[in-house]
Amino acid sequence: MSPETAPHKHYVAFRYVNPLTEQALQQVENDKAERVVLFSQYPQYSCATTGSSFNAIYTHYLKQSLPASVKWSLIDRWPTHPFLVKTVSERIVEELNQFPESIRSKVVIVFSAHSLPIKAVNRGDAYPSEVGATVQAVMKELGYRNPFILTWQSKVGAEVIRRAAAPNDHSLFIDALADLVSRHLRNNEPISPKFTLRCPHCVNPKCYDSKQWFQKLCSS
């Protein structure tokens, strides 16, 4: 993936099930890692998902000292990565091909995403726009061959519904993850400028403090 920065080791961290964030960070410290990339597995950024996960790391190190001599950086979003787009597109095509050719072009593609509380949307959470960006990129890849709609945890009443398979085990999706980290390790951008921005109407002081902390952490 990136021989010049080898050896590499991955750690998995969850908020509410094992291995917990705190356990993963402790393992990183035990292994005396010299460089740590905090890689969010959510392609689209939301304060409720990626933001919450990074806040957990911030909260953890408010209670104890940072490990010495560690270079930190983060990958906080990747909604239009080409391999992600190709993965979703291929999954959709697999299902479209199950329909008779006579009606295939009329099949409506329904993109269904996790919903957010309306208060999060109103304060300007990036998630809706970034999900929309993914949808547009996928439809461009497909040549806008079918009608499509983006829904938020909605139930639809179509007579025939086929669900595209999850992308997780698709080889292109795995290539996307590897490419993201490889490019990140080669490029000298430890933190994206967009990560440091708050939602336009955010009033959560922890959000501000956390982003300031990560900006300083990844710049040191």
C-alpha positions in Angstrom: 0.0 0.0 0.0 2.8 2.4 1.0 6.1 0.6 1.3 8.0 3.8 2.1 6.0 4.2 5.3 5.9 0.5 6.4 5.5 -1.3 8.6 1.8 -0.6 9.2 -0.8 -2.0 11.7 -4.5 -1.3 11.8 -6.7 -0.8 14.9 -10.4 -0.9 15.1 -12.3 1.4 17.5 -16.0 1.5 18.3 -18.0 3.9 20.5 -20.3 1.4 22.2 -19.0 -2.1 21.6 -15.6 -3.8 21.9 -13.0 -2.9 21.0 -13.9 0.5 22.5 -12.1 3.7 21.4 -10.3 3.9 24.7 -9.1 0.3 24.3 -7.8 0.9 20.8 -5.9 4.0 21.8 -4.3 2.1 24.7 -3.2 -0.6 22.3 -1.7 2.0 20.0 0.3 3.4 23.0 1.3 -0.1 24.1 2.7 -0.7 20.6 4.6 2.6 20.7 3.3 3.7 17.3 5.3 6.6 15.7 2.5 7.8 13.4 -1.2 7.4 13.8 -3.8 8.1 11.1 -7.4 8.5 12.5 -9.4 7.1 9.6 -13.2 7.5 9.8 -15.0 4.7 8.0 -18.0 6.9 7.4 -17.7 8.2 3.8 -19.9 11.2 4.5 -19.2 13.5 7.5 -21.8 14.1 10.2 -21.5 15.5 13.7 -23.5 12.6 14.9 -21.1 9.9 13.5 -17.6 11.0 12.5 -17.7 14.1 14.7 -18.9 12.1 17.7 -16.2 9.5 17.2 -13.5 12.1 17.0 -14.9 13.8 20.1 -14.5 10.5 22.0 -10.8 10.6 21.2 -10.6 14.2 22.3 -12.4 13.4 25.5 -10.1 10.5 26.2 -7.0 12.6 26.0 -8.5 15.3 28.2 -8.2 12.8 31.0 -4.7 11.6 30.3 -1.5 12.7 28.6 -0.9 12.2 24.9 1.8 9.7 24.1 5.1 11.3 23.3 6.7 11.5 19.9 3.7 10.5 17.9 2.7 12.2 14.6 -1.1 12.4 14.3 -3.3 13.0 11.2 -6.8 12.2 10.2 -9.1 11.3 7.3 -12.5 12.6 8.1 -14.6 12.2 4.9 -14.4 10.7 1.4 -17.9 11.0 -0.1 -16.8 11.1 -3.8 -13.8 8.9 -3.8 -13.7 7.3 -7.3 -13.5 3.7 -6.1 -16.4 4.3 -3.7 -18.4 5.6 -6.5 -17.5 2.7 -8.8 -18.3 0.2 -6.1 -21.8 1.5 -5.5 -22.4 1.9 -9.2 -21.4 -1.7 -9.9 -23.7 -3.0 -7.1 -26.6 -1.1 -8.6 -25.9 -2.4 -12.1 -25.9 -6.0 -10.7 -29.4 -5.5 -9.5 -30.6 -3.6 -12.5 -29.6 -6.5 -14.6 -32.1 -8.7 -12.7 -35.0 -6.7 -14.3 -36.3 -7.5 -17.7 -34.6 -5.4 -20.4 -37.9 -4.0 -21.5 -38.4 -2.2 -18.2 -34.8 -1.8 -17.0 -34.3 1.8 -18.0 -37.6 2.7 -16.1 -36.5 1.2 -12.8 -36.3 3.9 -10.1 -33.0 3.8 -8.2 -33.8 4.7 -4.5 -30.8 5.9 -2.5 -31.7 5.4 1.2 -29.5 7.1 3.8 -29.6 7.3 7.6 -31.7 10.2 8.7 -30.7 13.1 11.0 -32.7 15.0 13.6 -34.1 18.1 11.9 -32.3 20.3 14.4 -29.0 18.8 13.1 -30.0 19.6 9.5 -31.1 23.1 10.5 -27.8 23.9 12.1 -26.0 23.0 8.9 -24.7 19.5 9.4 -22.6 18.5 6.3 -24.1 15.0 6.0 -27.1 15.8 3.7 -25.0 17.7 1.2 -22.2 15.0 1.2 -24.7 12.2 0.8 -26.1 14.2 -2.1 -22.6 14.5 -3.6 -22.2 10.7 -3.4 -25.5 10.2 -5.1 -24.7 12.6 -7.9 -21.3 11.0 -8.5 -22.8 7.6 -8.6 -25.5 8.7 -11.1 -22.9 10.4 -13.2 -20.9 7.1 -13.3 -24.1 5.4 -14.4 -24.7 8.0 -17.1 -28.0 9.0 -15.5 -29.6 6.0 -17.2 -32.4 5.6 -14.7 -34.7 7.9 -12.7 -33.5 8.2 -9.1 -34.4 9.6 -5.8 -32.6 10.2 -2.4 -34.7 9.2 0.7 -34.0 9.4 4.4 -35.0 6.1 6.0 -38.3 6.2 4.0 -40.6 3.3 3.1 -41.6 3.1 -0.5 -44.6 1.5 -2.1 -43.1 0.2 -5.3 -44.3 -3.2 -6.4 -40.9 -4.7 -7.0 -37.9 -3.7 -4.8 -34.4 -5.1 -5.1 -31.7 -4.1 -2.7 -28.1 -3.6 -3.9 -25.6 -5.6 -1.9 -23.4 -3.8 0.6 -20.1 -2.5 -0.7 -18.0 -3.7 2.2 -16.6 -6.9 0.5 -16.3 -5.4 -3.0 -12.7 -5.4 -4.2 -13.0 -1.8 -5.4 -14.3 -0.6 -2.0 -11.3 -2.2 -0.3 -9.1 -0.5 -2.9 -10.7 2.8 -2.0 -9.8 2.4 1.7 -6.2 1.5 0.8 -5.9 4.3 -1.7 -7.2 6.9 0.8 -4.6 5.9 3.4 -1.8 5.6 0.8 -2.5 9.1 -0.6 -2.9 10.5 2.9 0.5 9.1 4.0 2.2 10.6 0.9 0.5 14.0 1.0 1.5 16.6 3.5 -2.0 17.5 4.7 -2.5 16.0 8.1 -5.9 17.5 8.6 -8.5 18.7 6.0 -9.4 22.4 6.1 -13.1 21.4 6.1 -12.8 19.4 9.3 -11.8 22.5 11.2 -15.1 24.3 10.2 -18.1 24.1 12.4 -21.7 23.8 11.2 -23.0 27.3 10.5 -25.4 27.4 13.5 -23.4 25.1 15.9 -23.5 26.3 19.5 -21.9 23.2 21.0 -18.7 24.4 22.8 -17.2 20.9 22.8 -17.4 20.8 19.0 -15.3 24.0 18.9 -12.8 22.9 21.5 -12.4 19.4 19.9 -11.7 20.8 16.4 -9.2 23.3 17.8 -7.5 20.5 19.7 -7.3 18.2 16.6 -5.9 21.1 14.5 -3.2 21.7 17.0 -2.6 17.9 17.5 -2.2 17.2 13.8 0.0 20.3 13.2 2.6 19.4 15.8 
